[in-house]
Amino acid sequence: MAVPRLLNINNYFYRRGGAETVFFDHTALFEEIGWDVVPFAMQHENNLPSPWSDYFVSEIEYGREIGLKDKVLQATKVIYSFEAQRNLKRLIDKTRPDVAHAHNIYHHISPAIFSTLKDAGVPVVMTAHDLKLACPSYKMLRDGRICEDCKGGRIHNVVVNRCVKDSLQLSAVVFAETLLHRSLGLYRNKVDRIVVPSRFYREKLIEWGWPAEKLVHVPNFVDVDRFSTTWHESDYFVFAGRLAPEKGIATLIRAAAKARQKLIIAGTGPEEAALKALARSAGAEVVFAGHLSGDVLFRLIGQSLALVLPSEWYENAPISILEAYALGRPVIGAAIGGIPEMVRERETGLTAAPGSVDDLARTLADLAARSVKERAQMGQAGRAWISNEFSRAAYRQRMFDLYQSLIRR
């Protein structure tokens, strides 16, 4: 019997962010059950070694100083990469995959590859790690507020509102990209199934016109056995993530000051200087720990009163919530996007209204006033929940069943 072969596709071939974590963990899960997993990605100096790297597309890295000619070439690749099509066709001819799974492919590999896969008769699955399939600029966020102006095909608003880095030129490129991709049906007609990690994203995409039968809810996962719960609780709340406006960290700092609670912030980002100034002016007891990862970050969360996600945009399905539960800690999350479906109110944590200093302060004070035992019970309940519903085995089985349904078809 032939070994089943999965073509796993992502822009980056190193652990860069949440999508890359899912991409590599997904590969490992299927290799464990005997599948041959072939990667397709972009060349990059940080890439892990791969016997298939000669097929990867050439690097596009934004933010570097390049000439006008290169800028024009880069813009055309962003919109539609013929190089990605050529390289992928060679890879398909060499490997003959049974199914392909795309993660983040925008702007680097480009969805041009979906035509190549469809022409080769390879079933295509794509995970929606963000809202790009609806919103040209990914986040449904503008000037720090939720924005759904492009609903109903009104994508010209991405240019009118300068949604991409407040730049007319970049917004125009993204508008052109979206217009072409939609006119060619690259996502709607060439992708067989869209995997959505949160029920919220599924409902939002349906609301924006995606057919329900094309969207499959498959939650993210963590391997709870990798996480210790033998922590001694300390006296602080923790935020871990990128210091960006949509993360609601300014609201959290003000709430921590109001509730007189200690806060440790792990992460870096464009808002760091402004947030440090805010912490000083608000009189908040905040420690900025910088970028942390691995066991150091897990210890910080494991010894906290709780992990706090004060997001003010449509979060998808944050793996950090699953990791907090795996570490035996409760979660305080903003009631927005996919976060509420990952918090069982007063059982595994608490939710607060997004953007509300008063409600978040009340929630911080509420959890801090509970006993050590109560917080531990919340964390244990979270761990027990994800050990079943958000486990490696559950994720792999759901994905396996999806692949088999497409391969048989």
C-alpha positions as CSV (number, residue, x, y, z in Angstrom):
1,M,0.0,0.0,0.0
2,A,1.4,3.4,-1.0
3,V,2.4,5.8,1.8
4,P,0.0,8.8,1.8
5,R,1.7,12.0,1.0
6,L,0.8,15.5,2.3
7,L,2.0,18.7,0.6
8,N,2.2,21.2,3.5
9,I,2.5,24.8,2.4
10,N,3.5,28.0,4.4
11,N,5.4,31.2,3.6
12,Y,8.1,30.6,6.2
13,F,9.9,27.4,7.1
14,Y,11.0,28.4,10.6
15,R,9.1,29.0,13.8
16,R,8.2,32.6,13.4
17,G,4.7,32.9,14.8
18,G,1.5,31.1,15.6
19,A,0.8,30.0,12.0
20,E,4.3,28.5,11.8
21,T,3.8,26.7,15.1
22,V,0.7,25.0,13.7
23,F,2.4,24.3,10.4
24,F,5.3,22.4,12.0
25,D,3.3,20.7,14.6
26,H,0.8,19.6,11.9
27,T,3.7,18.1,10.0
28,A,5.0,16.2,13.0
29,L,1.5,14.8,13.8
30,F,1.1,13.2,10.3
31,E,4.7,12.0,10.1
32,E,4.1,10.1,13.4
33,I,1.3,8.0,11.7
34,G,3.5,7.2,8.7
35,W,2.6,10.0,6.2
36,D,5.2,11.4,4.0
37,V,5.0,15.2,4.5
38,V,6.6,17.4,1.8
39,P,7.0,21.1,2.6
40,F,6.7,24.1,0.2
41,A,7.8,27.5,1.4
42,M,9.9,30.6,0.7
43,Q,13.7,30.6,0.9
44,H,14.9,32.4,4.0
45,E,18.2,32.5,5.9
46,N,16.4,31.3,9.1
47,N,14.8,28.3,7.4
48,L,15.2,24.8,8.9
49,P,17.0,22.4,6.5
50,S,14.8,20.5,4.1
51,P,15.6,18.1,1.2
52,W,12.9,20.0,-0.7
53,S,14.4,23.5,-0.3
54,D,15.5,23.7,-3.9
55,Y,11.8,23.9,-4.9
56,F,11.1,26.8,-2.5
57,V,10.3,30.3,-4.0
58,S,12.8,33.1,-3.8
59,E,12.7,35.4,-0.8
60,I,10.5,38.4,-0.5
61,E,11.2,40.3,2.8
62,Y,9.4,43.6,3.4
63,G,10.9,46.6,5.0
64,R,14.2,46.4,3.2
65,E,15.5,49.2,1.1
66,I,15.2,48.3,-2.6
67,G,15.1,50.2,-5.9
68,L,12.1,51.1,-8.0
69,K,12.5,48.2,-10.4
70,D,12.7,45.7,-7.6
71,K,9.7,47.3,-5.9
72,V,7.6,46.8,-9.1
73,L,8.7,43.2,-9.4
74,Q,8.0,42.6,-5.7
75,A,4.5,44.1,-6.1
76,T,3.7,41.7,-9.0
77,K,4.9,38.7,-7.0
78,V,2.8,39.8,-4.1
79,I,-0.3,39.8,-6.3
80,Y,0.4,36.7,-8.4
81,S,3.6,34.6,-8.3
82,F,4.4,32.8,-11.5
83,E,7.6,31.6,-9.9
84,A,5.6,29.8,-7.2
85,Q,3.4,28.1,-9.8
86,R,6.5,26.9,-11.8
87,N,8.3,25.6,-8.7
88,L,5.2,24.0,-7.3
89,K,4.4,22.2,-10.6
90,R,7.9,20.7,-10.5
91,L,7.4,19.6,-6.9
92,I,4.0,18.1,-7.7
93,D,5.4,16.2,-10.7
94,K,8.2,14.9,-8.5
95,T,6.2,13.9,-5.4
96,R,2.6,13.3,-6.5
97,P,0.9,14.4,-3.3
98,D,-2.5,13.0,-2.2
99,V,-3.6,16.2,-0.6
100,A,-2.3,19.8,-0.1
101,H,-2.7,21.9,3.0
102,A,-1.9,25.7,2.8
103,H,-1.4,27.9,5.9
104,N,-0.1,31.4,5.5
105,I,0.7,32.0,1.8
106,Y,-0.3,35.6,1.2
107,H,2.2,38.1,-0.3
108,H,5.1,35.6,-0.6
109,I,3.9,32.3,-2.2
110,S,0.6,33.9,-3.3
111,P,-2.7,32.0,-4.0
112,A,-1.7,31.6,-7.6
113,I,-0.6,28.1,-6.4
114,F,-4.2,27.0,-6.0
115,S,-4.7,27.1,-9.7
116,T,-1.6,24.8,-10.1
117,L,-2.9,22.4,-7.5
118,K,-6.4,22.3,-9.0
119,D,-5.0,21.7,-12.5
120,A,-3.0,18.8,-11.1
121,G,-6.1,17.3,-9.4
122,V,-4.7,17.7,-5.9
123,P,-7.4,18.3,-3.2
124,V,-6.7,21.6,-1.4
125,V,-7.3,22.5,2.2
126,M,-6.4,25.9,3.7
127,T,-6.4,27.0,7.3
128,A,-7.8,30.5,7.9
129,H,-5.3,31.8,10.5
130,D,-6.8,35.3,10.0
131,L,-9.6,37.1,8.3
132,K,-7.9,37.7,4.9
133,L,-10.6,35.7,3.1
134,A,-13.0,38.5,4.0
135,C,-11.0,41.6,4.9
136,P,-8.3,42.7,2.4
137,S,-6.1,43.8,5.3
138,Y,-6.5,40.7,7.5
139,K,-7.8,42.0,10.8
140,M,-11.1,43.9,10.3
141,L,-9.4,46.6,12.3
142,R,-8.9,50.3,11.5
143,D,-7.6,53.1,13.8
144,G,-7.8,50.7,16.7
145,R,-11.5,49.9,16.1
146,I,-13.4,47.0,14.5
147,C,-14.1,47.8,10.8
148,E,-16.3,45.9,8.5
149,D,-16.6,48.5,5.7
150,C,-15.5,46.0,3.0
151,K,-18.5,43.7,3.6
152,G,-20.6,43.1,0.5
153,G,-17.7,43.4,-1.9
154,R,-16.9,47.1,-1.1
155,I,-13.2,46.4,-1.1
156,H,-12.4,49.9,-2.5
157,N,-12.6,50.9,1.2
158,V,-9.1,49.4,1.7
159,V,-7.8,52.3,-0.4
160,V,-10.2,55.0,0.8
161,N,-9.3,54.2,4.4
162,R,-5.6,53.5,3.7
163,C,-5.9,50.3,5.8
164,V,-2.5,48.9,5.1
165,K,0.1,50.7,7.3
166,D,-1.8,54.0,6.5
167,S,-0.1,53.9,3.1
168,L,-2.0,54.8,-0.1
169,Q,0.5,52.8,-2.2
170,L,0.5,49.6,-0.1
171,S,-3.3,49.8,0.2
172,A,-3.6,50.1,-3.6
173,V,-1.4,47.0,-4.0
174,V,-3.6,45.0,-1.6
175,F,-6.7,46.3,-3.4
176,A,-5.4,45.1,-6.7
177,E,-4.4,41.8,-5.2
178,T,-7.8,41.2,-3.7
179,L,-9.6,42.3,-6.9
180,L,-7.6,39.9,-9.0
181,H,-7.8,36.9,-6.6
182,R,-11.5,37.3,-6.3
183,S,-12.1,37.7,-10.1
184,L,-10.1,34.5,-10.6
185,G,-11.8,32.7,-7.8
186,L,-8.5,31.5,-6.4
187,Y,-9.9,31.0,-2.9
188,R,-13.6,30.4,-3.6
189,N,-13.3,28.0,-6.5
190,K,-9.8,26.4,-6.2
191,V,-9.7,25.6,-2.5
192,D,-11.9,22.6,-1.5
193,R,-12.2,23.3,2.2
194,I,-11.3,26.1,4.6
195,V,-10.3,25.1,8.1
196,V,-11.3,27.6,10.8
197,P,-9.8,27.2,14.3
198,S,-12.7,29.2,16.0
199,R,-16.4,28.9,15.6
200,F,-16.5,32.7,15.6
201,Y,-14.3,32.9,12.4
202,R,-16.6,30.3,10.7
203,E,-19.7,32.4,11.5
204,K,-18.0,35.6,10.5
205,L,-16.9,34.2,7.1
206,I,-20.4,32.9,6.5
207,E,-21.8,36.4,7.4
208,W,-19.4,37.8,4.7
209,G,-20.8,35.4,2.0
210,W,-18.7,32.2,2.3
211,P,-20.7,29.0,1.8
212,A,-21.1,27.1,5.1
213,E,-20.4,23.7,3.6
214,K,-16.9,24.9,2.6
215,L,-15.9,25.9,6.2
216,V,-14.8,23.2,8.7
217,H,-14.2,24.0,12.4
218,V,-11.0,22.3,13.6
219,P,-9.8,23.8,16.9
220,N,-6.1,24.3,17.5
221,F,-4.3,22.0,19.9
222,V,-1.5,21.6,22.5
223,D,0.3,18.6,23.8
224,V,-0.6,18.9,27.5
225,D,1.9,16.2,28.5
226,R,4.7,18.7,27.6
227,F,3.5,21.1,30.3
228,S,4.1,21.0,34.1
229,T,1.5,22.0,36.7
230,T,3.9,21.9,39.7
231,W,4.0,25.6,40.2
232,H,3.9,27.8,43.3
233,E,1.5,30.6,42.6
234,S,2.9,34.2,42.9
235,D,1.2,37.5,43.1
236,Y,1.0,38.8,39.5
237,F,-1.1,38.6,36.3
238,V,0.7,38.1,33.0
239,F,0.2,39.2,29.4
240,A,2.3,37.4,26.8
241,G,2.3,38.5,23.2
242,R,3.1,41.2,20.7
243,L,2.9,44.8,22.0
244,A,0.5,46.1,19.3
245,P,-2.5,48.4,19.6
246,E,-5.2,45.8,18.9
247,K,-4.0,43.6,21.8
248,G,-5.6,45.9,24.4
249,I,-2.5,46.3,26.6
250,A,-3.2,49.9,27.3
251,T,-6.6,49.0,28.6
252,L,-5.0,46.2,30.7
253,I,-2.4,48.6,32.2
254,R,-5.1,51.1,33.2
255,A,-7.2,48.3,34.6
256,A,-4.3,46.8,36.6
257,A,-3.6,50.3,38.1
258,K,-7.3,50.7,39.0
259,A,-7.5,47.2,40.6
260,R,-4.1,47.7,42.2
261,Q,-2.8,44.4,40.7
262,K,0.7,43.6,39.7
263,L,1.2,42.9,36.0
264,I,4.1,41.3,34.1
265,I,4.2,41.9,30.3
266,A,6.2,39.5,28.2
267,G,6.7,40.6,24.7
268,T,8.0,43.3,22.4
269,G,6.4,45.4,19.7
270,P,5.7,48.9,18.3
271,E,3.8,50.1,21.3
272,E,6.5,49.3,23.9
273,A,7.7,52.8,24.6
274,A,4.2,54.2,24.7
275,L,3.0,51.5,27.1
276,K,6.0,52.0,29.4
277,A,5.1,55.7,29.6
278,L,1.5,54.9,30.2
279,A,2.4,52.5,33.1
280,R,4.4,55.3,34.7
281,S,1.7,57.9,34.3
282,A,-1.0,55.6,35.5
283,G,1.0,54.5,38.6
284,A,0.6,50.9,37.6
285,E,2.9,48.2,39.0
286,V,4.1,46.8,35.7
287,V,7.2,44.8,34.8
288,F,8.2,44.7,31.1
289,A,10.0,41.4,30.8
290,G,10.8,41.6,27.1
291,H,10.5,38.7,24.6
292,L,10.3,35.3,26.4
293,S,9.8,31.9,25.1
294,G,10.0,28.2,26.0
295,D,10.4,27.1,29.6
296,V,11.1,30.7,30.8
297,L,7.7,31.9,29.5
298,F,5.9,28.8,30.7
299,R,7.3,29.3,34.2
300,L,6.2,33.0,34.2
301,I,2.6,31.9,33.2
302,G,2.6,28.9,35.5
303,Q,3.4,31.0,38.6
304,S,0.9,33.7,37.7
305,L,-2.6,34.4,39.1
306,A,-3.8,34.1,35.5
307,L,-3.0,34.8,31.9
308,V,-4.8,37.9,30.6
309,L,-5.8,38.4,26.9
310,P,-7.4,41.9,26.8
311,S,-7.7,41.9,22.9
312,E,-9.7,44.5,21.1
313,W,-9.9,42.9,17.7
314,Y,-11.3,39.6,16.4
315,E,-8.8,37.1,17.7
316,N,-9.1,33.7,16.2
317,A,-8.2,30.9,18.6
318,P,-5.2,31.9,20.6
319,I,-2.9,29.0,21.4
320,S,-1.7,30.9,24.4
321,I,-5.0,30.2,26.1
322,L,-4.5,26.5,25.6
323,E,-1.0,26.7,26.9
324,A,-2.2,28.5,30.1
325,Y,-4.7,25.8,30.8
326,A,-2.0,23.1,30.1
327,L,0.1,24.9,32.7
328,G,-2.8,24.7,35.2
329,R,-3.6,28.4,35.2
330,P,-7.0,30.2,34.6
331,V,-7.5,32.7,31.9
332,I,-9.1,36.2,31.8
333,G,-10.1,37.0,28.2
334,A,-11.8,39.8,26.4
335,A,-15.3,38.8,25.2
336,I,-14.4,39.3,21.5
337,G,-13.7,37.1,18.5
338,G,-12.9,33.5,19.3
339,I,-11.8,34.1,22.9
340,P,-15.1,33.6,24.7
341,E,-15.6,30.1,23.3
342,M,-12.2,29.2,24.9
343,V,-13.2,30.4,28.4
344,R,-15.8,28.6,30.4
345,E,-17.1,31.4,32.6
346,R,-16.2,31.0,36.3
347,E,-15.1,27.4,35.5
348,T,-11.8,27.9,33.7
349,G,-11.6,31.7,33.9
350,L,-13.4,34.9,33.4
351,T,-14.3,37.3,30.5
352,A,-14.5,41.1,30.4
353,A,-15.9,43.5,27.9
354,P,-13.3,44.5,25.3
355,G,-11.8,47.9,25.7
356,S,-13.5,48.5,29.1
357,V,-11.0,49.5,31.8
358,D,-13.7,49.3,34.5
359,D,-14.9,45.8,33.6
360,L,-11.4,44.4,33.2
361,A,-10.4,46.0,36.6
362,R,-13.4,44.4,38.2
363,T,-12.5,41.0,36.6
364,L,-8.9,41.2,37.8
365,A,-10.0,42.1,41.3
366,D,-12.5,39.3,41.3
367,L,-10.0,36.6,40.3
368,A,-7.3,38.0,42.7
369,A,-9.8,37.9,45.6
370,R,-10.4,34.2,45.2
371,S,-8.5,31.6,47.1
372,V,-5.3,29.9,45.8
373,K,-7.4,26.7,45.7
374,E,-10.2,28.2,43.6
375,R,-7.7,29.5,41.0
376,A,-6.0,26.1,40.9
377,Q,-9.3,24.4,40.4
378,M,-10.0,26.7,37.5
379,G,-6.7,25.9,35.9
380,Q,-7.2,22.2,36.5
381,A,-10.6,22.4,34.9
382,G,-9.1,24.1,31.9
383,R,-6.4,21.4,31.6
384,A,-9.0,18.6,31.8
385,W,-11.1,20.3,29.1
386,I,-8.3,20.8,26.6
387,S,-6.9,17.3,27.3
388,N,-10.0,16.0,25.5
389,E,-11.4,18.7,23.1
390,F,-8.1,20.4,22.2
391,S,-5.7,17.4,22.2
392,R,-3.2,16.3,19.6
393,A,-5.2,13.2,18.9
394,A,-8.5,15.1,18.4
395,Y,-6.8,17.6,16.0
396,R,-5.2,14.8,14.0
397,Q,-8.3,12.7,13.7
398,R,-10.4,15.7,12.6
399,M,-7.8,16.6,10.0
400,F,-7.4,13.0,8.9
401,D,-11.1,12.6,8.4
402,L,-11.2,15.8,6.3
403,Y,-8.3,14.6,4.1
404,Q,-9.9,11.2,3.6
405,S,-13.2,12.7,2.6
406,L,-11.4,14.8,-0.1
407,I,-9.1,12.0,-1.3
408,R,-12.0,9.6,-1.7
409,R,-14.0,12.2,-3.6
